[in-house]
Amino acid sequence: MPKQKTHKGMQKRFKVTASGKAKHRKAFRGHILGKKSGNRKRHLRQDGIITGPRAAVIRDALRPGM
């Protein structure tokens, strides 16, 4: 059997927490910020959290490097 490799694209975008959830940076924060409200931009600053089966898929893709 060949070794399972870490998915490098996911490695750059996700971190796995101690409880097994996946953290990621939220989208729509890069540019064109003038028309977005402060409230909206403040909420975009916080990391997004993924739980459940989708987090398990991310964990499996990052497994060798974890």
N, C-alpha and C positions, 0 to 999 in steps of 0.2 A: 504494500500500500504506500502511495506517496504521502508526504507530509501535508498537513493542512496549513495553508499560508494565511497570514493576516491580510485582510482586505485593506489596502493602503488608503483608498479613498475614504472609507469609513473611519479609519484610524485618525485622519485629520479632522473629521467632523464630529466625532462622538467620544465621550468619556463615560466609562461605566462606574457607577457609584458602588459603595460597599454593599448596599442592599440589592444590587442587581439591576437598578434602573439605568437608563441611558440619558445623559445630558447632552444638549446641543445648543448652539447659538441660534437665535431666532432670525428669520429672514426679514427683509424690508428695512434694514437699518444702515445700508451702505451709502446711499445718496438720495437726492430729492427729499430732503428732510424738512424743507421750509413749509410745505403744505400739510405736514403731519402735526397733529396736536402734541403738546408736551406730555399729556397723559398717555397718549399712544406710544410715544418714543420711550417714556419711562418704563412702560410694561415690556417693550421690546428689549430693554437692557437685561432683563432677567433671563436666565437660561431656561430653555424648554426641557420638560421631563417626559420621557416615554416609558410606559410601563406595559406589563402584560406580554402577549405573544410577540409583539413587534420588538420589544426590548430583548427578548430571547433570540430573535434573528440577528440583531446587532451584536449581542454577546457572542454568538457562535462565529460570526465573521471576524471578531476581534480576539477570539480565544487563544491562539498561540502566543500572542504578545501580552496577554493579561497577567 
